[in-house]
Amino acid sequence: MQFAWLNESKIEKKGNAIEIYAPAKSDFFCGGNVTSDEGSLPANICNAPYYYTEICGDFVMRVRVSLKFLSTYDSSSVMVMKDMENWAKFCFERTDFGTHAVVSVVTRDNISDDANGCNIETDKVWLQVCRRGNAYAFHYSVDGINFYMTRFFILDYGNTVKIGLVAQSPTGNGGIRIYEDLTIESKTVKNIRAGK
């Protein structure tokens, strides 16, 4: 598969691992600068490095991710994208609650939601993206064998989409994001909620 860059960054490939540098203040999020009495959602920013390939039809993407959690929202992530205003990402992230969790964001017409999933106690986690038609699902696993759904959603992105790796550090000074044993298979799962 041929990979390309959106917001190119430093990359190093070591055996089955890909290391991508997340620059300081880098993210994919379209929050419209929503504020409250405490805290805020960032304004639209789509400057994080995205290392992607294009794939047609149904697929399953799987990768084991890790990072040093230094700042809030530091993350190793995966993303499926139609264009800059329509995309969905799945993250292993340091949350604003001080936990490490799998977190999903779906952006439609330049408006992002944000959904924290399970807290993860290990320092690495498997992330999986499944597509069947216009249906997508995000799954996680701590052992690479048993995968659990975090999110199911519908996206009318057409037959060909971008799929790949995002390295982000929205509030911090950046750092290395690690992706191991990446696979992208063109196949149709029988049960998209189960991811198999």
Sequence and secondary structure as in RCSB ss.txt:
>XXXX:A:sequence
MQFAWLNESKIEKKGNAIEIYAPAKSDFFCGGNVTSDEGSLPANICNAPYYYTEICGDFVMRVRVSLKFLSTYDS
SSVMVMKDMENWAKFCFERTDFGTHAVVSVVTRDNISDDANGCNIETDKVWLQVCRRGNAYAFHYSVDGINFYMT
RFFILDYGNTVKIGLVAQSPTGNGGIRIYEDLTIESKTVKNIRAGK
>XXXX:A:secstr
   EEES   EEEETTEEEEEE TTB EE  TT B SS B    EE S EEEEEEES EEEEEEEEE   STT E
EEEEEEEETTEEEEEEEEE TTS EEEEEEEEETTEE  EEEEE  SSEEEEEEEEETTEEEEEEESSSSS EEE
EEEE    SEEEEEEEEEBSSS  EEEEEEEEEEE    S TTTT 
